[in-house]
Amino acid sequence: MNLLAGWTMDMWSPIINLFSFIPNYGWMIIVFTIILKLVLSPLDIWQRKVSRDSMMKQQRLQPQIQKLQKQYGNNRELLNKKTMALYKKEGYNVIGSCLSMFINMALTLFIFFTLFTGLAEISQDKTYKQYETLEETYKTTFVQELQKTDDSITEYAQVNQLINAEIENYKAEAEQTLIDAGTAEPTEEQVNAKAYELVVTNEYAEVLQIAQQAVATKYEEIKDSWLWVDSIWRPETYQSGFGNFNDFYSMANLGSKFGENPDRINEISREYNFVTEDIQQKYSSWNGYFILAILAGVITYFSFMLTQNNTLTKKEKKQEPVNGKFVNGQRKEDASNAQQTKGMNALKYIMPIIMIIFVLFYSTAFALYIVTNSLMSVFISLACIKIFEIWDKKKANKDKNPKVEYSR
């Protein structure tokens, strides 16, 4: 994924933001996915038709291929030559269906993995910018409240200076508190962080409470929720809707963002819980109920079932195999068809599991893409079934009633 990082957000973010007239980011992802799927649907339908036509033509040629196998079965080179001649005569292109499938699959995988990486980067960016907004609210409120008693305070840097001046007075108490809590040899960083906590909660408790309330109010204005999900930037699981600093560090990818600026990371780690305490308490319950994971698995499985059935001809569906053979003199199942069917059977179980894993371990934003994309695939498969039925009926009528040209 690192190979894709760095440019995928720049590619996908402007496209998704074309739907910024939709006020909710979750619905933006859904609408974007529907439009993207519709734009790509002609290629998808073409690939399905090519694969279906190829399979039907192969079935029609099967009796002739079996005849060649009986005649030239002992001469592999001659058999291949005769088979290729038959394919050429009947206009059957073995590579054609494979090429269409390869093009469709390559494009699908490209979109999937670049969008996955892009949404991951968007999620990191949104998570950090969201905290920046909350942090700014916290600092602004802190300054405004202190100005009521000391109008010389005009910026938060002055507040930090006041707090840092008091930290030395609380270090001994902080160290003893840490030891009593089970930290045998507290580091200087731990002691400073604990001392900062004691200063803020003791000296500025009232101001801190007002600032935290202002932050909680601001979060209600800027949070990216969706229906039952508190935050679309977190997985729709039992995880809380708003995490602690360790969660934030991972979600915002602070190590990469500020790897060369550890002071900023230390600042955030020291103040994060004070800035977000009220929010963490309010959104401490589950961010979701695994609904999207279940939908992703079920819909992906159903989509593969439709795709698999859609590639079969009516004749093949009516045949009843017994021990791998077709009764009443019908053909044996072609080896290549059997291999393809075996592969599809494996995929219809593997792909739902993969989609569930993506939903469980990555953001709800990407889960919404997966579920919507899978649902659109089902609709397209159903549409293809109807379209192919219409084409088959037209072809059957044309074969029954061929046009006869008369000449004078």
N, C-alpha and C positions, 0 to 999 in steps of 0.2 A: 504493500500500500504506500510505502514511502516514495516509490517511484512516481506515484500519481499525485502525491501531495504537492501543494504549492500553486498549482494552476487550476485545479478542478473547481475550487470555490469561485475563482475569477470567471470560469466558464459558465457555471450553473447559476450562480447567484443573480446575475443580471436577467437571465431567462425566467427564473422563478419570480423575480421582482416585477416582471411584466404584469403580474396578477396582484400587485400591491394594492389595487383598489379594493381587494377583499380584506376586511379589517383583521381577520384572524389568520395567523400563519399556518395553522393546521389545515384549514380549508383551502388556503393558497396551495399547499402541497397536493391536496386532493384534486383540485381543478387543474393544476399544472400537469399532474400525472394523466388525467383523462385526456387532455388536449394532446399531450405527447404521444399517448397510445393511439389516438385517432390519426395523428399525422403519420405514424409508422404502420398503421393497419393495412394500407395497400400492399406494402412489402410482405407483411405477414400473410395476408390472404393469397398473394401470388405464390409464396413458398409452399403453403398448404396445398394449393391447387397443383403445382408442379409435382410435389411428392405424391399426391393422390393419383394424378394421371399416370405417373411413372409406375406406381404399384399396380394400377388397373391394367396397364399395357403389359406389364411383366406377367400378370396372371393369364392374360389372353395368349401370351406366347408360351406359357408353360407346357402345354401338350407338345408343341413343336420342339421345345428344348429337351423334353424327356425322350422324344423320338431320336434326336441327335445323340443323346447320351447313350441310348441303346446301340446305335449304329457305330459310334466312334468312342465309346467309353474306354477302350484300351489304348487309344491314341490321344493323349491329353493335348498335344500341340494342334492336331487336326480338329479336335473337338472345339478348342478355343477359337480356331479360325472360322469354323462353320457357324459357331454361335455368334461371333462378331458380324459375320456376313448376314445372318438372320436379323440381328439388331439393326444393321444398316438398312436392310431392305424394308423393314417395318417402321423405320424412323424412330427407333428406341435409343435414347441417349442415356447411357449409364451415368455419365458424369453430370448431366444436367440437373437432376434432382439433388445430387450431393452438393453441387455448386450453390444452388439456391438456398439449401439448408445451411451451408457454411457461411454465406453472406448474412443471412438472417441471424444466425447464432453469434457471429462475430460482432455485429452491430448491437445485438441485445446485451452481450457480455460487456462491451465497451460502455454502453449507457449505464448498466447496472453498477459496475465497479467505479466508474468516474463519478456517478451520482452518489454512490455510497461514500466515497472519499470526500466529495464536495459537501454533502450534507453534514458529515462529521466535522469538517472545517468550519462550516457555517454555524454548527452547534457550539463549537468552541468559541467562536467569535461572538456569537449572541450571548453566551453565558458570561463571558468576561465583560462585555459592554453593559450587560444588565447589572452586574455587580458595580461597575464604575458609576452607573447612574445612582444606585443605592448608596454607594460610598459618598458621592457628592452631596446627596440629600442629607446624609448623616453629618458630614462635616459642616455644611451650610447651617443646619439647624443648631448644631453645637455652638457655632460662632454666634448666631443670632441670640441664643439664650444667654450666653456669657456676656454679650454686649449690654444686656439689661442691667448688669451690675458693674461692668467695666467696659466703657465705650472705647477704650484704647485697643481692644481686640478686634481686628478686622479680617483676619485670615486664620485658617486652621493650623498653619505652621506655628503661630504664637501659642495655640492651645497645646501643641506637642511640646513646645519649649517648657511650658508650665508643668506638664505632666512629667517630662523627663527630669525636671529639677526635683520633683518629689520622689522619683523612682529610687534614688539613693537612700532615702529615708525608709523605704519599705523593703529593701533587699534582704535584710536579716530576717524579717518576718516572712517574706516570700520563700526564702530558702528553708526555713523551719517548717513552713506549711507543706512544701514539697516532700521533705523528709518524712513528715508525719503521714503523708499520703502514700508512702512506699517508695519514693525515689531516693535511693541510697546516696548517690553522688550527683546532685543536680548540676547541669551545665550552666554556664553563664547566660546562655540564651534562654534556657528554661527559667532561671531566676528572674531575668529582666522581664520576660513575658508575664510571669506571675506577679511581679511587682507592679507592672503596668495595670494588671487587672485589679489589684488592691487599690491603687490610686484612683482609678476611674470609678470603681464601685463605692469607694469611701468618700472621696472628695467631690466627685461630680455625679453622684447617684441620681439626683433629680434631673439634671440636664441630660444625662445618659438615657433616662427613661423617656423623656420627651423626644429625643433624637431617634430612638428606636421605634417609637410610635409613628413618627413622620416617615421613617423608612418603610414600615409595614404598609402604611397608606400608599406610598409611592409604588410599592411592589404590586399592589392590586391594580394599579393603572398600567403597568408595563409588562406584567407577566404574560407568557405565551402558553395559555392553557387550551384545551380542546375537549369539549363535552365533559366526560368524566375524568379526564387526565389533567392533573394539576400543572405539569410542565412537559411540553413536547420535546424538550431538550434532554430529558431523562427517560430511561426505559419504562414502559408501561407494566411495571411489576410491583412487588411488595416494597421496593425501595421508596424512601420518603420523597415527597414532591419537591423538597428543598433540602439539599444536603449540607453536611458540615464542611469544614475547611478541607479535609482530605478529599472529599467528593469533588469539591470545587476545584482543587488543585489538578485533579485528574481530568475533569470535564472541560476545564478551560485550557488545559495543556500548558500550565504556567511554567513548567520546567523548560519547555521549548521556547515559549514566548519571552521569558525573562531569564534565560539561562545565563546571560552575561550581566544581569542586573539583580543580584541576590538581595539587594537592599529593598527592592520593590516587593519581592516575595516575602521577606521578613515583615515588611509593613503590613501586607495583607494578612499574613498568618497571625499577627499580633492583634489586629483590629476586626478580623472577619466575624468572629462570634459576637462581638459587641454590636457590629453593624446589623447583623442578620438574626439576632437572638429571637425577636418576636416572630419573624417569618419561619424560622426553624421550628418553633413550638407549634405554630398554627398548621404547618404542612409537614408534620412529623409522621402522618399516616401514609398508607400506600399511595403511590402515584397512579396506580391502575390495578386492574383485576385480571390480567393475562388474556383479556378478551381479544386483543389484536393478534396475539400469538396463536390462539385457537383458530381465529378466522384465517390467518395466513396459512396454517397447515391444511385446514379443510378445503379452502378455496383453491390452493395450489394443487392439491390431490385431484379435486374435481376437474380442474382445468386440464390436467394431464390425461384424465380418463376421457374427456371429450375429444382432445387432440388425437389420442390413440384410436378411438372409435371412428373418428372422422377420416382416418386414412384407410379404413377398410371398405371394400366394396360390398354391396348388398349380397352378392353371391358368396363372398367369403364369410359373411356373417351368418349365413344360413347353413353352412357346412358344419357338421358335427364330427370333430376328430375323435377317434378311439385309439388310445395308446400312440398318439402322434401320427396316425394314418387316417385318411378320409375314406369312408366306406362307399359301397356301390360303385367301385371303379374310379372314384374321384382321385385327383392328383394328391401325391404326398406334398406336405408343406415344403415349399422351397426353402433351401438352407439359408439364403440371405434374408428372406422374410422372417424366418424363425429367429435369426440372430437379432434382427431389428426389433421384433416383438419382445424378445428377452430383454434387450436394452431399455425399451420403453417401460416395461414392467418394473425394472429396477429403478428407473428415474422417478416413476410416479410415487415411490416410497422415499427415495433419497431427497428429492427436491423439497417436499413439504418439511422434512426434518431440518434441512439447511435454512429454509425461510423462517422457521420457528426460532432457530438459534440466532439469526440476525435480529429478529424482533426482540428477543429476550435480553440480548447483550448490547444493543445499540439504541439510539434515541427513538422516541415515539415518532418523530418527524420521518425517519426512514421507514419505520413500521407502517406509517400511513401510506407511503409510496408503495411498499410491498403489497399490502392488502388491496389497495386501489388498482394497482397494475395487474394483480392476479384476477381480480373481479372483472376487469376489462377484458382480460384474456378469455374468460368464460363467455362473456357476451359476444366476443368476436368469433369464438368457436361455434356458438349456437347460430350466429349469423351465417357462418361458412356452411354449416349443415344445410340450412335453408337455401342458400345460394346454389350449392352443389346439387341439391335435389331438383331445383328449377332447371339447371343446366342439363341434368340427366334426362329429365322429362322432355325437354326440347330436343335433345339429341335422339331420344327414343322415337319421338314423333317424326323427326326428320328421316330416320332410318326406315320407319314403316311407310311413310308417304314421300318417297323420293320424287323430286321434280323431273319430269320427262320433257326433254327438248325435242320438238318436232322440226323437221327441215322440209322445205318445199321441194 
